[in-house]
């Protein structure tokens, strides 16, 4: 049962990573990247590394996508002014 759960979570990670790569819009890519961070956090928790999972949850699911979205917003605003 435990091995099946690991396989399912790995498939979800692969699907989220593929989705992040296939997105063309940087804003959508950041949202999918957040989902990837969440699935990686679940994977680390299933693999009995909850400390790494919590760090991934904070950084990979929240901080990094937020920084990307803020950067995209600033670049798009600057592009409109010129």
Rosetta constraint file for C-alpha pairs under 8 A:
AtomPair CA 1 CA 5 HARMONIC 6.40 0.50
AtomPair CA 2 CA 6 HARMONIC 6.41 0.50
AtomPair CA 3 CA 7 HARMONIC 6.27 0.50
AtomPair CA 4 CA 8 HARMONIC 6.21 0.50
AtomPair CA 5 CA 9 HARMONIC 6.20 0.50
AtomPair CA 5 CA 46 HARMONIC 7.84 0.50
AtomPair CA 6 CA 10 HARMONIC 6.05 0.50
AtomPair CA 6 CA 43 HARMONIC 7.11 0.50
AtomPair CA 6 CA 46 HARMONIC 6.84 0.50
AtomPair CA 6 CA 47 HARMONIC 7.62 0.50
AtomPair CA 7 CA 11 HARMONIC 6.19 0.50
AtomPair CA 8 CA 12 HARMONIC 6.33 0.50
AtomPair CA 9 CA 13 HARMONIC 6.19 0.50
AtomPair CA 9 CA 39 HARMONIC 7.07 0.50
AtomPair CA 9 CA 42 HARMONIC 7.42 0.50
AtomPair CA 9 CA 43 HARMONIC 5.94 0.50
AtomPair CA 10 CA 14 HARMONIC 6.17 0.50
AtomPair CA 10 CA 43 HARMONIC 7.09 0.50
AtomPair CA 11 CA 15 HARMONIC 6.13 0.50
AtomPair CA 12 CA 16 HARMONIC 6.10 0.50
AtomPair CA 12 CA 39 HARMONIC 6.75 0.50
AtomPair CA 13 CA 17 HARMONIC 6.06 0.50
AtomPair CA 13 CA 36 HARMONIC 6.21 0.50
AtomPair CA 13 CA 39 HARMONIC 5.70 0.50
AtomPair CA 13 CA 40 HARMONIC 6.37 0.50
AtomPair CA 14 CA 18 HARMONIC 6.08 0.50
AtomPair CA 15 CA 19 HARMONIC 6.09 0.50
AtomPair CA 16 CA 20 HARMONIC 6.19 0.50
AtomPair CA 16 CA 32 HARMONIC 6.70 0.50
AtomPair CA 16 CA 33 HARMONIC 7.51 0.50
AtomPair CA 16 CA 35 HARMONIC 6.66 0.50
AtomPair CA 16 CA 36 HARMONIC 5.10 0.50
AtomPair CA 16 CA 39 HARMONIC 7.79 0.50
AtomPair CA 17 CA 21 HARMONIC 6.32 0.50
AtomPair CA 17 CA 33 HARMONIC 7.47 0.50
AtomPair CA 17 CA 36 HARMONIC 6.13 0.50
AtomPair CA 18 CA 22 HARMONIC 6.17 0.50
AtomPair CA 19 CA 23 HARMONIC 6.29 0.50
AtomPair CA 19 CA 32 HARMONIC 6.69 0.50
AtomPair CA 20 CA 29 HARMONIC 5.31 0.50
AtomPair CA 20 CA 30 HARMONIC 7.73 0.50
AtomPair CA 20 CA 32 HARMONIC 5.31 0.50
AtomPair CA 20 CA 33 HARMONIC 5.79 0.50
AtomPair CA 20 CA 36 HARMONIC 7.81 0.50
AtomPair CA 21 CA 29 HARMONIC 7.57 0.50
AtomPair CA 23 CA 28 HARMONIC 6.66 0.50
AtomPair CA 23 CA 29 HARMONIC 5.43 0.50
AtomPair CA 24 CA 28 HARMONIC 7.73 0.50
AtomPair CA 24 CA 29 HARMONIC 7.08 0.50
AtomPair CA 25 CA 29 HARMONIC 6.09 0.50
AtomPair CA 26 CA 30 HARMONIC 6.16 0.50
AtomPair CA 26 CA 68 HARMONIC 7.91 0.50
AtomPair CA 26 CA 69 HARMONIC 7.81 0.50
AtomPair CA 26 CA 72 HARMONIC 7.00 0.50
AtomPair CA 27 CA 31 HARMONIC 6.60 0.50
AtomPair CA 27 CA 68 HARMONIC 7.62 0.50
AtomPair CA 27 CA 69 HARMONIC 5.86 0.50
AtomPair CA 27 CA 72 HARMONIC 6.87 0.50
AtomPair CA 28 CA 32 HARMONIC 6.30 0.50
AtomPair CA 29 CA 33 HARMONIC 5.98 0.50
AtomPair CA 30 CA 34 HARMONIC 6.22 0.50
AtomPair CA 30 CA 65 HARMONIC 4.90 0.50
AtomPair CA 30 CA 66 HARMONIC 7.74 0.50
AtomPair CA 30 CA 68 HARMONIC 6.34 0.50
AtomPair CA 30 CA 69 HARMONIC 6.58 0.50
AtomPair CA 31 CA 35 HARMONIC 6.57 0.50
AtomPair CA 31 CA 65 HARMONIC 6.63 0.50
AtomPair CA 32 CA 36 HARMONIC 6.23 0.50
AtomPair CA 33 CA 37 HARMONIC 6.22 0.50
AtomPair CA 33 CA 60 HARMONIC 7.63 0.50
AtomPair CA 33 CA 61 HARMONIC 7.31 0.50
AtomPair CA 33 CA 65 HARMONIC 6.59 0.50
AtomPair CA 34 CA 38 HARMONIC 6.31 0.50
AtomPair CA 34 CA 60 HARMONIC 6.32 0.50
AtomPair CA 34 CA 61 HARMONIC 4.26 0.50
AtomPair CA 34 CA 62 HARMONIC 6.63 0.50
AtomPair CA 34 CA 64 HARMONIC 7.95 0.50
AtomPair CA 34 CA 65 HARMONIC 5.89 0.50
AtomPair CA 35 CA 39 HARMONIC 6.26 0.50
AtomPair CA 35 CA 61 HARMONIC 6.67 0.50
AtomPair CA 36 CA 40 HARMONIC 6.11 0.50
AtomPair CA 36 CA 60 HARMONIC 7.76 0.50
AtomPair CA 36 CA 61 HARMONIC 7.43 0.50
AtomPair CA 37 CA 41 HARMONIC 6.15 0.50
AtomPair CA 37 CA 56 HARMONIC 6.30 0.50
AtomPair CA 37 CA 57 HARMONIC 6.28 0.50
AtomPair CA 37 CA 59 HARMONIC 7.96 0.50
AtomPair CA 37 CA 60 HARMONIC 4.48 0.50
AtomPair CA 37 CA 61 HARMONIC 4.61 0.50
AtomPair CA 38 CA 42 HARMONIC 6.36 0.50
AtomPair CA 38 CA 56 HARMONIC 7.56 0.50
AtomPair CA 38 CA 57 HARMONIC 5.89 0.50
AtomPair CA 38 CA 60 HARMONIC 7.26 0.50
AtomPair CA 38 CA 61 HARMONIC 5.58 0.50
AtomPair CA 39 CA 43 HARMONIC 6.17 0.50
AtomPair CA 40 CA 44 HARMONIC 6.18 0.50
AtomPair CA 40 CA 53 HARMONIC 7.31 0.50
AtomPair CA 40 CA 56 HARMONIC 7.06 0.50
AtomPair CA 41 CA 45 HARMONIC 6.23 0.50
AtomPair CA 41 CA 52 HARMONIC 7.51 0.50
AtomPair CA 41 CA 53 HARMONIC 4.21 0.50
AtomPair CA 41 CA 54 HARMONIC 6.68 0.50
AtomPair CA 41 CA 56 HARMONIC 5.43 0.50
AtomPair CA 41 CA 57 HARMONIC 5.46 0.50
AtomPair CA 42 CA 46 HARMONIC 6.15 0.50
AtomPair CA 42 CA 53 HARMONIC 6.68 0.50
AtomPair CA 43 CA 47 HARMONIC 6.15 0.50
AtomPair CA 43 CA 53 HARMONIC 7.60 0.50
AtomPair CA 44 CA 48 HARMONIC 6.36 0.50
AtomPair CA 44 CA 49 HARMONIC 5.22 0.50
AtomPair CA 44 CA 50 HARMONIC 6.37 0.50
AtomPair CA 44 CA 52 HARMONIC 6.47 0.50
AtomPair CA 44 CA 53 HARMONIC 4.97 0.50
AtomPair CA 45 CA 49 HARMONIC 5.26 0.50
AtomPair CA 45 CA 50 HARMONIC 4.76 0.50
AtomPair CA 45 CA 52 HARMONIC 7.87 0.50
AtomPair CA 45 CA 53 HARMONIC 5.52 0.50
AtomPair CA 49 CA 53 HARMONIC 6.26 0.50
AtomPair CA 50 CA 54 HARMONIC 6.06 0.50
AtomPair CA 51 CA 55 HARMONIC 6.37 0.50
AtomPair CA 52 CA 56 HARMONIC 6.08 0.50
AtomPair CA 53 CA 57 HARMONIC 6.01 0.50
AtomPair CA 54 CA 58 HARMONIC 6.25 0.50
AtomPair CA 55 CA 59 HARMONIC 6.03 0.50
AtomPair CA 55 CA 60 HARMONIC 7.82 0.50
AtomPair CA 56 CA 60 HARMONIC 4.97 0.50
AtomPair CA 56 CA 61 HARMONIC 6.88 0.50
AtomPair CA 57 CA 61 HARMONIC 5.12 0.50
AtomPair CA 57 CA 62 HARMONIC 7.03 0.50
AtomPair CA 58 CA 62 HARMONIC 5.53 0.50
AtomPair CA 58 CA 63 HARMONIC 6.53 0.50
AtomPair CA 59 CA 63 HARMONIC 4.87 0.50
AtomPair CA 59 CA 64 HARMONIC 5.94 0.50
AtomPair CA 60 CA 64 HARMONIC 5.72 0.50
AtomPair CA 60 CA 65 HARMONIC 7.26 0.50
AtomPair CA 61 CA 65 HARMONIC 6.68 0.50
AtomPair CA 62 CA 66 HARMONIC 6.05 0.50
AtomPair CA 63 CA 67 HARMONIC 6.18 0.50
AtomPair CA 64 CA 68 HARMONIC 6.26 0.50
AtomPair CA 65 CA 69 HARMONIC 6.09 0.50
AtomPair CA 66 CA 70 HARMONIC 6.15 0.50
AtomPair CA 67 CA 71 HARMONIC 6.13 0.50
AtomPair CA 68 CA 72 HARMONIC 6.13 0.50
AtomPair CA 69 CA 73 HARMONIC 6.11 0.50
AtomPair CA 70 CA 74 HARMONIC 6.21 0.50
AtomPair CA 71 CA 75 HARMONIC 6.13 0.50
AtomPair CA 72 CA 76 HARMONIC 6.07 0.50
AtomPair CA 73 CA 77 HARMONIC 6.18 0.50
AtomPair CA 74 CA 78 HARMONIC 6.16 0.50
AtomPair CA 75 CA 79 HARMONIC 6.14 0.50
AtomPair CA 76 CA 80 HARMONIC 6.39 0.50
AtomPair CA 77 CA 81 HARMONIC 6.61 0.50
AtomPair CA 78 CA 82 HARMONIC 6.73 0.50
